[in-house]
Amino acid sequence: MKMKWIKLADTFDQLEKRLNGKEIQPISFNNQGLLLVKHDNEFYLVKNKCPHQGITLEKAQCDKGFIVCPWHHYGFDLKTGRGGGGLYLDNYPLEKRDDGIYAGFEYFSWF
């Protein structure tokens, strides 16, 4: 798999503003419904869709490094996406570069 890096913001302060005082904020980015999360002073970007039931995670809670689905209370590790029962929540790495904050999206390519 290859990684495509797309600029998400100029600074971490801009990400903070996008959260609008919340810990979890739904955003649309790269034509996807995502969640911007700040937990223990770190930012995370995850898919806004529970891999268990397919519902949005906008009303999820963060607990001890896990994002917890509001429907069935499945928890997914914010760093790895790993959850119970072999399920994984798609997560996207964030990388600070000289010109901004970038999000990484995996994609398949033969070349």
Backbone torsions as a table, in degrees:
resi	resn	phi	psi	omega
1	MET	NA	143.1	175.7
2	LYS	-104.6	162.8	-178.9
3	MET	-118.6	127.1	174.8
4	LYS	-103.9	124.7	-178.0
5	TRP	-102.1	126.9	-178.6
6	ILE	-124.9	134.6	-178.5
7	LYS	-67.2	125.6	-179.2
8	LEU	-98.1	-37.2	-177.7
9	ALA	-161.7	164.4	176.2
10	ASP	-78.8	-36.5	-175.8
11	THR	-143.6	165.7	173.8
12	PHE	-67.7	-27.2	175.6
13	ASP	-62.1	-37.6	176.3
14	GLN	-64.6	-39.5	176.5
15	LEU	-63.4	-41.1	178.5
16	GLU	-59.0	-42.9	178.9
17	LYS	-64.9	-35.6	179.1
18	ARG	-65.7	-26.8	178.0
19	LEU	-71.2	-21.3	176.3
20	ASN	54.4	41.6	178.1
21	GLY	80.1	3.3	-178.9
22	LYS	-103.4	165.6	175.4
23	GLU	-86.3	-29.9	-178.1
24	ILE	-130.2	130.3	179.9
25	GLN	-138.5	124.2	175.0
26	PRO	-69.4	138.6	176.2
27	ILE	-139.0	156.9	171.9
28	SER	-107.6	125.2	-177.3
29	PHE	-153.1	137.6	-179.7
30	ASN	56.3	37.0	-179.3
31	ASN	59.7	31.1	179.9
32	GLN	-133.1	150.0	171.7
33	GLY	-84.7	116.1	-175.5
34	LEU	-127.4	168.3	172.4
35	LEU	-119.8	128.4	170.5
36	LEU	-93.3	126.7	-174.8
37	VAL	-127.1	137.2	170.6
38	LYS	-122.3	118.3	-178.0
39	HIS	-138.2	129.7	-177.4
40	ASP	51.1	44.3	177.4
41	ASN	63.6	20.9	174.5
42	GLU	-123.2	145.0	178.1
43	PHE	-95.7	145.1	177.2
44	TYR	-136.9	153.6	175.2
45	LEU	-129.2	121.6	-177.5
46	VAL	-133.5	162.1	176.9
47	LYS	-69.8	139.8	179.9
48	ASN	-89.7	55.1	-179.9
49	LYS	-158.0	120.4	179.3
50	CYS	-68.0	128.0	179.6
51	PRO	-70.9	-11.5	-179.8
52	HIS	-81.6	-54.0	-176.4
53	GLN	-119.0	-6.3	177.0
54	GLY	80.8	6.8	179.1
55	ILE	-82.2	160.1	178.6
56	THR	-70.7	155.3	-178.3
57	LEU	-106.6	18.5	-177.0
58	GLU	-57.8	-30.6	-178.9
59	LYS	-101.0	17.2	178.7
60	ALA	-68.7	164.4	176.7
61	GLN	-118.6	153.8	171.3
62	CYS	-100.9	133.4	-179.5
63	ASP	-145.0	113.1	175.3
64	LYS	52.2	45.3	177.0
65	GLY	84.2	8.5	178.7
66	PHE	-119.8	144.5	169.3
67	ILE	-96.3	126.8	-171.9
68	VAL	-109.0	121.7	180.0
69	CYS	-61.4	132.7	-178.3
70	PRO	-72.6	-16.4	-175.4
71	TRP	-86.1	-61.0	-177.9
72	HIS	-109.6	3.2	176.5
73	HIS	64.1	27.9	172.2
74	TYR	-72.1	138.6	177.8
75	GLY	-107.1	139.7	179.6
76	PHE	-127.4	129.1	-179.3
77	ASP	-62.0	126.7	-178.6
78	LEU	-64.8	-29.1	-177.7
79	LYS	-82.8	-37.5	-174.7
80	THR	-111.3	-20.3	-175.8
81	GLY	83.5	-7.0	-176.0
82	ARG	-68.3	134.6	178.7
83	GLY	-130.1	-173.1	179.0
84	GLY	-72.6	157.1	175.8
85	GLY	66.1	21.5	178.1
86	GLY	79.2	8.6	179.4
87	LEU	-85.4	149.5	178.1
88	TYR	-131.1	134.1	173.2
89	LEU	-92.1	127.6	178.9
90	ASP	-61.2	128.2	175.5
91	ASN	-129.9	154.9	-171.7
92	TYR	-126.9	122.7	-177.8
93	PRO	-66.0	146.2	173.9
94	LEU	-110.0	138.5	-177.2
95	GLU	-134.0	128.5	176.2
96	LYS	-84.4	126.5	175.7
97	ARG	-123.8	172.5	-178.2
98	ASP	-57.4	-34.5	-175.9
99	ASP	-103.6	9.3	176.6
100	GLY	151.7	-169.5	179.6
101	ILE	-105.2	127.1	-177.3
102	TYR	-116.4	146.8	174.8
103	ALA	-109.2	139.0	-179.1
104	GLY	-101.7	131.6	179.1
105	PHE	-123.8	122.8	179.1
106	GLU	-73.7	146.4	174.0
107	TYR	-150.7	157.3	-179.8
108	PHE	-94.3	139.8	175.3
109	SER	-150.4	138.6	175.5
110	TRP	-76.2	-16.0	-173.9
111	PHE	-115.9	NA	NA
